[in-house]
Amino acid sequence: MITLTAKDVLPEDGAKGALAGRIWLPHAKGPAVVAVREDGVFDVTAQFPTVTALCEEENPAGALAAVKGERIADLESIAANTPPQHRLRDKPWLLAPIDLQVLKAAGVTFAVSMLERVIEERARGNPAAADAIRNEIVRLVGDDLSRLKPGSQEAMRLKQVLIEQQAWSQYLEVGIGPDAEVFTKAPVLSSVGTGMDAGLHPKSTWNNPEPEVVLAVSSGGRIVGATLGNDVNLRDFEGRSALLLSKAKDNNASCAVGPLLRLFDQSFSLDDVRNMEVGLTVRGQDGFVLEGHSSISRISRDPTDLVAQTIGPVHQYPDGFALFLGTMFAPVKDRDAPGQGFTHKRDDIVTIAAPQLGKLVNRMRASDECEPWTFGISALMKNLAERRVLQS
């Protein structure tokens, strides 16, 4: 079972940054937008009914700091009450720190994950075939393409060589070609927060976590903050066919985001994101431990490029969007038999951490075992209207 503390939720510098979040308020029968400060968690819903509304401010961090709000409780008690296994339903608990933003994700933005996608495609969802294919792909293209700029003349020359070698792939196309892969990860409001169970399709036998940084972007395309995410992935489904992306990516509780949204201010900027180290730990009930890290500095496309390819005259998001930046970490460590690679088992505890953003902790379960998602956009609007916190 997960035990969550305030230390898990907060960045290493504590509550010194501009930290926004969402909690479930039992007495209101709905969510509250909160400011997390050194002296507690404060309800700012009267001023910002949604996190989206906060992100639309000219200076979201300054706007959050300027609102006093009503103190709800200390972060320690709210964090402790968040995991569903021992939750008191009459006490508040943490939710994912985004709401009306569209959940978007960029794929194949790191060389390592790009190679693993090619391997998935060639293995057709069979982990036993992955090792041999991995060796073949590395022989052809090498294992470090991080210095290759997507869309450059060098990248196009490599593309031609691979075509001649009959080794070209749709994943290499978005990895080193001019156009980024950006897809819709999950429905609005469907993401789970830290401490929650995260979902895997019950028919999947080869899957993995994807630790990522998630940007909060306003309707005008302005990046206003960041949090952590787990873009849970089913390697067998997507490996069989890229057209199964929706089943590989979008299942109940398969999008985890949190713990808090850190808004950009004097203590935290986009440059901090560019240089961020994201750690991953998976602990299984079988004693298995997997550890790794992902350095955003090795990303093939700058975050501003990915945002620019997501929003503009062709694609608009009037409520903004949250963008997963992609992961460089694709776990290949054998868990059971040699050559079988990694896959999740029931009750794995996944921790994704970054010093500036805290820890996103989730227990892995089959999607149909996770808490059903029932509180959607209509329920949110009705609840906020009944509480009379919607602003004209």
C-alpha positions, 0 to 999 in steps of 0.5 A: 500500500502507498503511504503518502507524506507532505515530503513526497508531495513537495519539491526539495525547496518545500513550498517556496515556489508557486504551487497550485493543486486540486483536492476533493472537498467532501462537504462541497461534493466536488474539487477545489483549486488550492494554493499549497503554502508553508502554513497549509493548503488554501482554497482559492476556488472563489477566485479561480474555479478551475486551474485552467482559469488560473493558468489564463492569468497574465501572471499565474504565479503572481495571481496565486500569491495575491489570493489569501484563500481559506485554509483547509488543512495541513498538507500532511493530513491531506496527503496521508488521506489520498491513497484510496486503500485507507481513505476517509471519505469525509476528509479531503484528498489530493487530485491531479493538479489540472482540470479542463486542459486537454491532455496531450502527449509528445511521443518519440522525443528521445533517441532511446525511446525512439529506438524502443518504439522501432523495436516494438513495431518490429517485434509485433508485441512479442517481448521475446523477439525484442533483444535480437531486433534491438541489436540489429537496430543499434547496428544500423543507426547507433544508440545515440541520436540525441545530437541529430536535429529532427528535420535537418539535412543530416537527419534526411540523409540518415532517413535515405540510408535507412530506407535503402537498408529497408529499416525505415519506420514510422517511429523514425519518421516522427523521431528525426523527421520535421513533424513531431508526434503529438497525440491526445493522451486521455479525456479532459478531467480523466487523469489520476493524481499522486497516491492513486491507482494507475491503470493498465489494460487487463489484456496487456502482458507487456507494458511499462511506465513512462516518466515525463515532465508535463507542461501547463500551456495557456490558450494563447500557447504560453507555457506557465508551469510544469508537473510530472506525469506517467504516460502509461504505455502498453508495448504489446498493443502499440507493437501489434499496430500503431493504430491501436494507440488509443488502447495502448494509451487511453484506458481508465486511470492510465494517465497520472499527473502530479503531485502539484503544478509548479508555476513559473516565477523567480524560483522556477523557469522553463530553463529549469525544465530543460535541465531537469533530471526525472527519476523512476523507481518501480518496486514490485511485491515480488521484490523486483526493483527497477530504477532509472532516470530521464534527463530532459537536456537530451530531448531531441526537440525543445519544449517550445518547439513541441508546444508550437507544433501543438497549438496555432492557427491549425489547432486551438485549445480555448481551455489550454492544454497539458503537454507530456514532453516524452520520455527517454527511459524505456525499461528493458531490464529482465523481470522474469525469464531472460530475454523477456524484458520488463512488464508491470505486475499487479500492485507495482509501486511506481515513483516518478520524481524530480527535485523541483516538482516532488514525487508522483507515486502510483500503484499499478492495477488493471484499469477495471480495478481502479476507481471508476471515473464518474466526475466529468465536465458536466458534473464539474460545471454543475458542482461549481454552479451550485457552489456559486463560484463561477465568475461571469 
